[in-house]
Amino acid sequence: MTRNSMVSPFTDAAAVARYAEGPPRLVPGFADLHRMTALLLAERTPPDARVLVLGAGGGLELRSLAQAQPGWTFVGVDPAAEMLDLAKQSLGPLASRVHWHHGYLADAPTGPFDAATCLLTLHFVEVAERERTLREMHRRLQPGAPLVVAHFSIPQGTAQRATWLARYAAFAVSNGVEPSQAEAARAAIETRLPILSPEEDEAMLQAAGFQDVGLFYAGLAFRGWIAYA
């Protein structure tokens, strides 16, 4: 998957307009994932923390974090301009606390930041680029600063992978997604996304320099970790 193919699904006007409906229907415990993220970051950040948000388009986690911590400010990074526009609309007055960066992490401000998040984003990034992305995030964080990541992460045996992606589709259908659409999404994810196993994801965080990597979230095909620079 090239960088352009990563961005293209998020540049279609109709898809962008419907974006906010998707994650709550597809990701188990989506709202609680955001609440847990805010709580975990707050354990080791000051009231006036500066937080790096990679994959900020849409603004859903930015809005949740900004509402939870009124003293935090943010740098929101996303390569899809249309999704950043949606984020600005979603945040309303809260958008004044965000510095928006249209592009990729390598070109974003260097910090240092007090915390960082990357939610439902890394599974779009090719494996070779993913570790570089994590290293770039580590480089931008204060020593000991927390990072929260969450994305698709499932066992890689053929049968196990198929089972977990089928469960992803079943959850979507249970939330009102048309079965044909859920199946199309499952097939696209299976063939296009570079999904790793939980063990591989943890090893990659450690290889990028993060310590005390801990699983805090598991929702069917999704996993989330807290780690420290």
N, C-alpha and C positions, 0 to 999 in steps of 0.2 A: 504494500500500500504506500503510495507516494504521498508527499505532503499535500499536493493538490487534491488527491482523492480523499484525504482525511477531511479537508475543509468543504468540499463540494456538497455533501448532504446538508450542510448548515448555511448554504447560501440561497437555497430555494425559498422564495418568498412565502409560499403556502406552508412549507414545512416549518419555517421560522415562526410563522403566526400561530402554529399549533404546538410549538415546542413545550410550553409550560404544562400542557395536558399530559405529556408523555411520561416523564420520570416517575410521578406518583403512581401511575398505573403499571409501570414496568419494574420498579425497584422496590422490593419488600422493605417496609419501614423507612421510606424515603425521608419523611419529615423528621423522624427520630434520628436518622443518620446525621442530619444537619445539627440537631440539638446536641447529640453526643460529640460531634466535631467541635462545636463551640465550647462545651464543657472541658474537653480534653486540652484544647489550646489554652484555655484560661488557667489551667493548672500551673503553667510555667511562663505566662506572659504578663506584662504590666498592663494596667488599665488603659494606657495610651499606646498600646501595641500597634506596630505597623505590620500588616499581614499581606503576604504574597498569595494571590489566588490564581493558579494556573488552570485554564479552561473556564474562564469567568463568563463566557457568553451565556446569555439567557438570564443570568443574575440571580438564580434561585438560591444558591448557597450564600452569595454575597448579601442578599436581602436578609436571610436568616441570621448570619453572623453579625451584620450591622445592627439588627434589632436586639440581638442578645447582649451586645457589648457597645454601648453608645460612645465609648471613648476610643474605639479602634478606628484606624484608617487603613486603606487597602490599595494595593496595586493589582488591578485585574488584567490578566493577559489572555488573549484569544486571537487566533489567526483569522476568524470569520468576522468581518466588519458588521454584517447583518445581525449576528448574534450579540455583538457588543451594543449595537443600537437597541436591541430588545432588552438587554440588561439595564441600560440607562432608563428605559421606559418603566421597566419593572420596579426599579428602586425608587423612582420618583425623587423626593427631596433627599433621600439617603445617598443618591448618586454623587452629591457634593463631597462625600468622604472617600471617593474612589478616584485614583489616577488610572485612566484607561490606557492600555497599551495594545494597539492592533499589530499583531505579529507573533513571533515565536519567543520562547524563553531566552534563547541565546542573545537576543537583541533587547531584552527587557532591562530595567534598572537593576543594578548589582546589589542594592541593599546597603548595609545589612538589614535583614528583616528579623522580627521577633518571632514569627511563626509563618507557616505556609500550609496551603491545602491544594490537593489535586483530586477532585472528586469526579468519577465517571468519565475520565479523560484518558488515562494511560493505556487503556485497552485499544485505543485508536492508533497508538504509536508503535512502530515496528520495534522488534526486540533490540536490535543494535542501537537504535536511537533512544530507546527507553532508558537504558542505563546512563547515557550521556545526559538526558533530561534530568534524571535524579541527581547526577553529580552537579549539574548547573544549579539545581535547587539547593543542594547542600552548600555549595559555594556562596550562596546568597544569604544564608542564615547565620545568625549569631551562634556562637558555641552553645550547645545544649538546647537550642530552640526546637520546638516541636514541629513535626510535619505529619499531616493526616492525609492518607491516600485511600481511595476506595474505587473498585472497578471489577469487571468480570475476572474471576479467578477460579478455575475448576480443575479437577484431576484430568490428566491428559491421555489416559487410556481410551481407546476408541469407544468402548461401550460406556464408560463412565462419562466421557465428554458428551456423548449423545443423550444420556440420561439427564444430566444437569441442564443442558440446553432445552430439552423437552419440558423440564420443570419450569424454566424461565417462561416458555410459551404458555404453559398451563396457567401460571400466575397471571400473565397478561390477559388471557381469556376470562379468568375469574374476576378481573377488574373491568370487564366490558369491552375489551379489544376484540374485534371480529376475528374468528378463528383463522381465516385465510390471511389476514394481516399479521397475526401472531406467528403463523407458520412461515410466512415470507421473511419476517424479521429473524426468526430462528435460523433459517437457511442462510441468510446473508451473514449473520454473526458467525455461524459455523465455518463458512468459507472465506470470509474476508478479514475477521479480526484476529490479530496475533495474541491470543489469550494464553497466559501461562498458568502453571499450577500454583497453588498457595505456597508450596515450598520454594519454587523458583522465584516467585514474587518477593518472598522474605529474603532470599539469598541476594537478589538484585539490590534491595534496599541496603543491605549490609555492605555489598561490594561498592556502592556509591558513597560509603562513609557513614551511614546512619547506624546508631546504636540503640540498644534496648528496644528492638522491634517487637511490638506486641499486637496480636490480633484483638480487635475490640468489636468487630461487626461481622456477621455472616448472615446473608439473606439469600438463600437458594444459590444462584450462580454468582453472587457478588460477595466480595470480601473487603474488609477495611482494616487498616493498620495505623497505629501511632508509632512514630519513631523520632529520634532526637539527633540533631547535628553534633 
